[in-house]
Amino acid sequence: MLFALFYVVAITILVMHFTGFLARHNLEWLVLVLAAAVFPAVIYL
């Protein structure tokens, strides 16, 4: 369940990034947080 929640949050952040919502509201750091959260899984695989 937690994995599915992570996917929903990640997709939401990416959609907001590509629509420019994050840049308008100065929240681009959320993309970096998402990348840092995914990084350990990439190393593990």
C-alpha positions in Angstrom: 0.0 0.0 0.0 2.8 2.4 0.9 4.5 1.6 -2.5 1.3 2.6 -4.3 1.0 5.8 -2.3 4.6 6.7 -3.2 3.7 6.2 -6.9 0.7 8.5 -6.6 2.8 11.2 -4.9 5.6 10.8 -7.5 3.3 11.1 -10.5 1.5 14.1 -8.9 4.8 15.9 -8.4 6.0 15.1 -11.9 2.7 16.4 -13.4 2.9 19.6 -11.4 6.5 20.0 -12.5 5.8 19.7 -16.2 2.8 22.0 -16.0 4.9 24.7 -14.3 2.9 24.7 -11.1 6.0 24.0 -8.9 8.0 26.8 -10.5 5.2 29.3 -10.1 4.9 28.5 -6.4 8.6 28.1 -5.8 8.3 24.4 -5.0 10.8 22.9 -7.4 12.7 21.4 -4.4 10.0 18.7 -4.4 11.5 17.3 -7.5 14.8 17.0 -5.8 13.2 15.3 -2.7 11.5 12.9 -5.1 14.8 12.1 -6.8 16.5 11.6 -3.4 13.7 9.2 -2.4 14.1 7.1 -5.5 17.9 7.0 -5.5 18.3 4.2 -2.9 16.0 1.9 -4.8 18.0 2.5 -8.0 21.2 1.6 -6.2 19.6 -1.5 -4.7 18.4 -2.8 -8.1 
